[in-house]
Amino acid sequence: MTTTAPRGAAREGTTMNGLRLMRRHTASFVRFSGLGSAVTLAASAALVLLAQWIPWMAANALTTVASAVAATELHARVSFGHGRPGLAGHVKSAATIAVGWLVTSAALGALAALRPGAGLVMQQTVYLSATALVGTGRYLVLRLSVFAEQAPRPRTDEGVRSRAAYDAAA
């Protein structure tokens, strides 16, 4: 005898899976934002300290590289639960940082061209807005591409999962 689920049960299951997925990604984004902010603040403090002993440009380069490596490790392990990122993960993450630098630089350059006398508040508003946009884009690229979750592979009955088992796992 077969039983059938009530009509709304399939929809409820889909809704529950969607809510779980949304919660998981929201938690991941919150961790990403918190860790990124913490690394940025630490790099800023390190920059101030290093600049007392070495030229500012050298201190900036050192803190940028160190913070990029630290952020990539933390994001891979903590934000996304991916484990060690490896060289490829670091290179791809560094590429997102480079693109972010270009976007924030372009935003500030555009502000300087369009409003040459813009004050500090306007400059910071543009910079922080561009940084928020870059951070969201960086999260999406890292989450969906660089540190993407690996879906289980479907198997057949000969020791390989069936499509139903694959769908249930996903």
C-alpha positions in Angstrom: 0.0 0.0 0.0 1.4 3.4 -1.0 0.7 6.6 0.8 0.7 9.9 -0.7 1.8 13.1 1.0 -0.7 15.9 1.4 -0.7 18.4 -1.4 1.0 21.1 0.5 3.7 18.8 2.0 6.0 19.0 -1.1 5.7 22.7 -1.1 6.4 23.0 2.6 9.5 20.8 2.2 10.7 23.1 -0.6 10.0 26.1 1.5 11.8 24.7 4.5 14.8 23.8 2.3 14.7 27.3 0.9 14.6 28.8 4.3 17.5 26.7 5.5 19.5 27.7 2.4 18.7 31.3 3.0 19.7 31.1 6.7 22.9 29.3 5.8 23.9 31.9 3.2 22.9 34.8 5.5 25.1 33.4 8.3 27.9 32.9 5.8 27.6 36.5 4.6 27.5 37.8 8.2 30.7 35.8 9.0 32.3 37.1 5.7 31.4 40.7 6.6 32.6 40.5 10.2 35.8 38.8 9.4 36.5 41.1 6.5 35.9 44.1 8.7 38.1 42.7 11.5 41.0 42.0 9.0 40.7 45.5 7.6 40.8 47.1 11.0 43.8 45.0 12.0 45.6 45.9 8.7 44.9 49.5 9.3 46.5 49.3 12.8 49.4 47.3 11.4 49.9 49.9 8.7 50.1 52.8 11.2 52.6 50.8 13.3 54.8 49.7 10.3 54.8 53.2 8.8 56.8 54.3 11.8 59.8 52.1 10.8 59.5 51.7 7.1 58.3 54.0 4.2 54.5 54.2 4.1 54.2 52.7 0.6 56.2 49.6 1.7 54.1 49.3 4.9 51.0 49.6 2.8 52.2 46.9 0.4 53.1 44.5 3.2 49.8 45.0 5.1 47.8 44.6 1.9 49.5 41.3 1.1 49.3 40.0 4.6 45.7 41.0 5.1 44.7 39.4 1.7 46.3 36.1 2.7 44.7 36.2 6.2 41.3 37.2 4.8 41.4 34.4 2.2 42.3 31.8 4.8 39.6 33.0 7.2 36.9 33.3 4.5 37.7 29.8 3.1 37.7 28.2 6.5 35.2 30.1 8.6 32.9 32.0 6.2 32.5 29.2 3.8 33.6 26.1 5.7 35.7 25.1 2.7 39.0 24.2 4.4 42.4 25.4 3.3 42.2 27.4 0.1 45.4 26.4 -1.6 47.4 28.6 -4.0 44.6 28.7 -6.6 42.1 29.9 -4.0 44.6 32.6 -2.9 45.2 33.8 -6.5 41.5 33.9 -7.3 40.8 35.8 -4.1 43.6 38.2 -4.8 42.1 38.8 -8.2 38.8 39.8 -6.6 40.7 42.2 -4.3 42.5 43.7 -7.3 39.1 44.2 -9.1 37.8 45.8 -5.9 40.7 48.2 -5.7 40.0 49.2 -9.3 36.3 49.8 -8.7 36.9 51.9 -5.5 39.7 53.8 -7.3 37.4 54.5 -10.3 34.6 55.6 -8.0 36.9 58.1 -6.3 38.4 59.2 -9.6 34.9 59.8 -11.0 34.0 61.8 -7.9 37.1 63.9 -8.3 36.3 64.6 -12.0 32.6 65.3 -11.5 32.9 67.2 -8.2 36.5 68.5 -7.8 35.7 70.3 -4.5 33.9 67.4 -2.9 34.5 67.4 0.9 35.7 64.6 3.1 32.1 63.4 3.9 31.2 63.1 0.2 34.5 61.3 -0.5 33.9 58.8 2.4 30.3 58.3 1.3 31.5 57.4 -2.3 34.4 55.3 -1.0 32.3 53.3 1.5 29.4 52.8 -0.9 31.9 51.5 -3.5 33.5 49.3 -0.9 30.1 47.9 0.1 29.3 47.1 -3.5 32.8 45.5 -4.0 32.4 43.5 -0.8 29.0 42.1 -1.9 30.4 41.2 -5.3 33.5 39.7 -3.7 31.3 37.6 -1.4 29.3 36.3 -4.4 32.3 35.5 -6.5 34.0 33.7 -3.6 30.9 31.9 -2.5 29.7 30.8 -6.0 33.0 30.2 -7.7 36.2 30.1 -5.7 34.9 28.4 -2.6 31.7 26.9 -4.0 30.1 23.9 -2.2 30.7 20.6 -4.0 27.4 18.9 -4.7 27.3 15.1 -4.2 27.6 13.1 -7.4 24.6 10.9 -8.3 25.2 7.1 -8.1 23.5 4.1 -9.6 22.5 0.9 -7.6 25.9 -0.6 -8.2 27.5 1.4 -5.3 26.5 4.7 -7.0 23.8 6.9 -5.6 20.4 7.1 -7.4 19.0 10.3 -8.7 16.5 10.4 -5.8 19.4 10.1 -3.2 21.2 12.8 -5.0 18.2 15.1 -4.9 17.6 14.3 -1.2 21.2 15.2 -0.4 21.1 18.4 -2.4 
